[in-house]
Amino acid sequence: MRRSEEGEGMSCLDAFLPPVGGEALADMARGYQRSLVLAQAFELGIFDKLAAGPRRPEELAAEFEVLPERLKLLLDALAALGLLEKEGEAYGNSLLSQTFLCSQSCFCQKDLLRLQLAPERRRQWERIGDWLKGDTIRRPGNPGEVFNPSFIHAMAQATLSHKGFATTVELVAKHPCFAGAQKLLDLGGGHGLYAIALKRLKPELEVTVFDLPHVEEVTREYARRYGTEVNFLPGNFYADELPGEQDIVLTFDVFYGPPAKTREVLAKVYRALKPGGYLFTKHWFLDDTRTRPERAALFALLLALGNPASHVCTCREMAEMLAGAGFVVEKEVSVGDSASTTIIACKEGE
């Protein structure tokens, strides 16, 4: 075939070629398969059964009272996902699973997985069409129901699972204000892990976690785990005034309500800080188009499914609210989990 004929032949294929590849859509459509395989394997107890070392599928099948040939297919799929490692005919946990999916690990994510993979959570996503027409998908519960111990543990497990935690702690600890700080308030701190880590770095620092009364038990549990004592002040930051004379205030992942409420709390934070004190506020902020980062955009939709009054701010919106409360914004720092940004703001000296 002459070159011109080859070119004409290839041009005939153009009708079969879309202007863009569709692999991304296929990956989205199949995404539920990974999450459901993970959920089923976790609930079955596969990772705990393999915590002591690799085992053969026939042995596991006998303990689970399931068909070995079918279990082997599941184990192969888990190995393909990087959750198991296959050695000959035996299967063992990967380091990822041994760290986060075994109940005896201090990093086990059982509460986080059950929160993210709960059937009621999936049903919220499945009813987006009803929600768009005005239906109430899930009525907002009272704070005691929403922020129950399992939820607080889930947030702690999420915090400890990514490098953003260490990045955020280092950001505060290396800031010039930390060296001379005497008091730190972790507002809505829940598990208190950020406050606990900063207390370990500076034992003389007076650290207070301010949160709803029923959260205290979980906060103290983590303080004991890491051999640190922190103060706990029960209260509701929407209703109560905050303790004053603070050198540093942390507000991490708490401002997802109506902007008017956020402004009220920021005014309280401003009053609580000493002149020259600093606020570190970390959230999943959206960009000005409200379409990036992807995780923040999906999070904004998830919050709205349960509470239409919720709001995920852009960095610009938060900076404007901070300025309106009297703060001077120093800088914005991405903290390394692909979605969160910390904004550092100062209450100037008088």
N, C-alpha and C positions, 0 to 999 in steps of 0.2 A: 504493500500500500504506500502510495506517495505521501510525503509530509502534508500536503494540502488536504488529502483525503483523510489522513489521521486526525487533523484538526477539525475537519467537518464531522468526523465520527464522534469525537469527544464533545463537540458542541451539542450533539443530540442528547447528551446526558444532562444538559443544563436544566431541562424540565423536571428532572428528578431531584434536583438539589435545592433545598430551601435557602433563603437568604441568611439564616442563622441556625446553628446547631441546636437541637432540642434536648441534649443530654441533661441539662440543668433541670428541665421540667420533669424528666423521668426520675431523676434523683429525688426531687421533692415528692413526687407521687409515691415513691417506694420508701420514703423516710420512716413511715410508721412501722415498717417491718423490723427495723433495727430496734426501735424503742420497745415494741411488744415482745420480741425475742429476749431482750434484756429483762423486761418485767417478769416474763414467765420463768426464766432461768433463776432469777433472784428469789421469787416466791417459792419455787420448787426447792431451793436450798442447795443448788449445785455448787456454788462457790464455797460455802461452808464445808460441804462434803470433801472438797479438794484442798482445803486449807492445809492439811498435814502433808500433802504431796500428791503426785500423779496416781491415777487409778484407772482401771480398765472399765469400759462401758458395761460389760456384763455384771460386774460387781455392783456398780451404781444402780443398774436397772433392778437388781434383786432388792436393794434397799428401798428404792422408790416404788417398787411394785409396778413397773412399766415395761413395755416391750423393748428389749435391748437394741434391735435394729432401728427402731424409731428414735430412741434416745441417742444413738450414735449420729444420726442425721442432725439432731439439735446440737450435739457437742461439736460436730464439724462446722456448723454455722457459727457457733460461738468462737471457735478458733479462727474462722475467717474474719470475724469482727475484731480480733485482737484481744478477746476476753479470756481465751484459753490458749494453751500451748499443747500441741500434739507431739508426743514422742513415741514413735512406733505405733502400738495399739493403745497406748495410755494417754490420758488427758490430765493436764494440771493447770492451775491458775496462772495467768500472766501476772506480771508485777502490778499492773493496773487493777486487776480484780482482787489480788491479794491485799492490796492497800485499801481499796474503797468499797469492796463488795463482800468482805468477810466480817461477820458480826463481831469477832474478837478484836478487830483492828480499831485503834483509837480514831482512825480516819473513816470508819465505815459510814456510808452515805444512806443508810436505810431510811431515815426520815425524809431526806431529800428525794430519794427515788419514789417513795410512796406518795409524796406530794405531787411530783411532776407526772407520775404515771397513773395517778388515781383515775378510775373510770369517770368520776364526776368532772375531773379536769378535762378529759377528752370530750365529754358531752358538751361542755361549754363551747369548744371550738366547732363541734358539729352543728351547733345551733346559731351560727353567725347569721344565717338568712333570717331566722326569726327575730334575732336581735336588731337587725337592720330595719325591720318593720315596726319596732317599738316594744317588742316583748322584753320582759325582765327575765334574764337567763339565770341569775343567781342574786338573791337579795343580800345586800351587805350585812354581815353578822355584826354583833357587838364586839368590841375589841378583845374581850375575854375569850370569845369563840374563835376569832380569826387568829389572834396571836397566842395560840395555845402552846404548851410545852413542846409538842412535836414540831410545830411550825418553827419555833425558835431554834430547836436542834437542827432542823433542816437548813435554816439560814446559816447556822454555825458550820455545818458540813459543807455548804457551798462556799463559804468564806475560806475555809482551810484547803479547798481543793484546787485553787488557782493562784498563780504568782502575784495577782493583784493585791493579795493580803500583805505579803512582805513588802511589796513596792509602796503601799500606802503607809505602813508603819514606818518605813525608812524615810518617807517623804516628811512625815511629822517630826521624827526624831532628829533628822539632819537640818531642819529649819532652824534658823538662829533663835527663834522665840522659845524653843524647847529647852535650851541650856539654862535659862533663868526662870523657867516656869515653876510655879509652886502648886497651882491647882489646875486640874483638867476635868472637864465635864463631858461625858459621853452621852449625848442626848438621844433617847430612844435606842440605846445601845444594845438592848436585848441580851444576847449571849455575853457581851462585854469583851470579846476577844481582842479588839483593838486597844481598849483601855488596859486590859490585862498585859498585853505585850509591851505597851509603853511603860507600864508600872515596873515590869521586869527590867527594862532598860534603865529606868531611873527610880529606884526603890523609894527615894525620899519624896517623890511626887504624890500629892494628895489627889487621888483619882476617885471620881464619883460616876456611877452609872445611873441615869435617870430614866425610869421606864415604868410601865404599869405594874401594880403591886404583885400580880401573880407571876410575873417574869422573874422575880428575885431568886426563886429556887434554882432556875436554870443558870442564871448568872453566877451564883455562888458555886454551883457544880463545876463550871469551867474554871473559876478562880482556884478551887481546890485542886483540880486536875493539873494546873500549871503552877501550883505552889505559891500563889499570890493572893493577897487580901486587897479587895477594893470596897469602897463604900457603895451602898445602893440606896437611892432615894426614890421611894415610890411616888408616882404622880402621873398626870396626863398633861403633856406639854401644850395641848390645845386649850386646856382649862386652867392650869396652874402656873404661877410665876416660877421662875427658875432661880436656883441659888446663885448669889452674886459673887463678885470678886474673883472671877475665873480668869486665868491666863490664857487658856486654850479651851475651845469648845469644838467637839466633833459632832457633825450631823451627817451620818452615813446612811443612805437609802431610806430616808424617812419622809422626804418631801415629794410625795406622789398624790397629794390631795389637791383640792381647789386652790388656785393661786392666792386667793384672798386669805385663806387659812395659813398658807406658807408665809405670807407677808406678816401676819400677826405673830407667828412663832419667831421669825427672824428679828422682829422688833424686841421680843423677849430675850433672844440670844444677845443682841446688841447691849441691852441693859445689864445682862449677866456678866459681860466681859469687863475687865479693867481697861482703862485707857491704855492703848498699846497692845491689847490682847488680840488673839487671832482665832478666826473661825476656819475650820477645814470642812468643807461640805462635799461629799462624794455621792454621785448618783449616776444612773444610766440616763445621760443627757442625750437629746436628739440634736442633729444639726438644724440649720435654719430651714431646710426643706422638709423637715420632720420625716425623712425617709431613711436616714442613716444615723447611727449604725443599725444593721439589720436587727440585732437582738433587742435594741431599745425600741424600735418601731413595733416589733412583735409584742414586746412587753406592754407598750402603751395600749395595744388592742386588747390584750388579755385583761389588763386592769379595767378597761372600759366595759368589757363583757360582764364583769361583776359589779362595777360601780361607775355609771356614766359620768359622775362628778369627778372622777380621778383625772389626773393630768401629769404627763411626763414633760418636764420643761426642756427647752433648748438651753444651751450654755448662755446664749444671749439673754433669754428671759430671766435666768437665775442671776446673771450679772446685774441686770437692771433692778431686780428685786433687792439684791444686796445693796446696791447704791441707794435705792430708795429708803432702806433702813438705816443708812448712814455709814455703811462700810466702804472701804477703799479696796477694790479688787486688785490683788497683787499679781496673780497668774493662774492659768489653767494647766493642769497636768493630766495626761492620759496615764492610767494606772495599770495597763497591761493585760486586761481581760477582754479586750476588743470592744468594750462598750462603755465602761465606767470612766468618768473624768472627775478629778478633784479640783475644786476651785478654792483658792486660798485668799482670804479677805481679812483686812485689819480694821480694828476700831482705833482710829488715830488718837494719839495722846492729847490730853487737854492742856 
